[in-house]
Amino acid sequence: MTTIGTSLVITGEVTSKEDITIHGQVKGQISMVEGTLLVAPTARIDAEVNVTSVTIHGTMSGSVAAGERVELTPTATVKGTLVAPAVILREGATFNGKIQVEKKGAAGPRPVKKVN
């Protein structure tokens, strides 16, 4: 498992085959063939994201394509496009954008267009 700390700012592309927890900031692209992405409450993400599964507790803008599921927890603030076979919005989560539910295996990883 990889952890991106609160003081770390990454601009560019993050690619991984294992779980990632982000507490800091990422601007650009996040691609994961395997593993789960966890966006912590302190995280600020502005990226195109292609993953197997993601749980969002923090702030995220951009496009998310997941092969299995996207979950927004009560502390999540998300703006953009979500594409996955399962999208879970917990009570208290803030979401502004588009949701596209596709059959398992059809959603990710693949590029999706950003919502402005």
N, C-alpha and C positions, 0 to 999 in steps of 0.2 A: 504494500500500500504506500502511496505517495501522498505527502501532505504539503500544501502550499500555504505557508504561514501568513499571518495578518499583515506583516510589513512588506511582503513580496508583491511586486507589480510585474506582470508578464505581458508584453506586447508581442504578438506573433502567433505561432502555432504550437499547441500542446498536443502531443501524441502519446498514447499509452496503451498497454495491454494488461494493466492491473488497476485496482481501485484507486481513485484519486479523491482526496478531500481538499476543498479550496476554502481557505479563510481570508485570503487576500484578494487581489484584483487580476483579472485576465481580460485582455482586449485582443480579439482576433479570431482564432479557431481552436476548438477542442475536439479531437478525434480519438475515440476509444473503440477498439475492435472487441475487447473483452472487459469485464469489470464494471463497477458501478461508480458513477460520479455523484459526489455529495457536495452541494453548495451550502456552506455553513452560514449562519445568520450574519456574520461580519463580512461575507464575501460580496464583491461587486463584479459582475460578469457582463461584458458587452461582446458577444461572440456568436459565431455560427457553431452549433454543437451537434456532433454526430456520435451517439453512444448507444450502449445496450440498454442501460437504465440510469435514470437520474432522479435524485431527491433534492428539492430546492427549499432551503430555509432562508436564504438571503435575497439579494436583489439581482435580477437578471434581465437583460434585454438582448433581443436577437432571435435567431431561429434555432429550435431544438428538434432533432429527429432522433427517436429512440426505437430500437428494435423490439423492446419489451414494454417499458412503462416510463411515464413521467409523473412525478408526484410533487405537488405544491403544498407545503405545510402551512400552518396558520401564520407563520412569520414571513412567508414568501411574498415578494413583490416582483411580478413578471410582466414584461411587455414584449410581445412578439408572436411567433408562430410555434405551435406545438404539434408534432406529428408523431403518433405512436399507436399501438394496438390498445393500450390502456392509459388513460389520462385521469389522474385523481387530484381533485381540488378540495383540500380540507377547509372546513369552516374557518374564516378569518384570512385566508389567502387572498391576495389582490392580484387579479389578472386582467390584462387589456390586450386583446389580440385575436388570433384565429386558432381554432383547434381542429385538427383533422385526425380522425380515428381510422386507422387502416388495419387490415388483418396482420397477425403476427408474421414477422419476417419481411413485410412489404415496406415498413416505415424507415428503417435505418440499416446501416448508415448510408446516407445519401445527402447531397446538398439540398437545402430548401431556401426559398427567397425570404429576405428580411422584410418585416412589416415596419413601415415608418409611421 
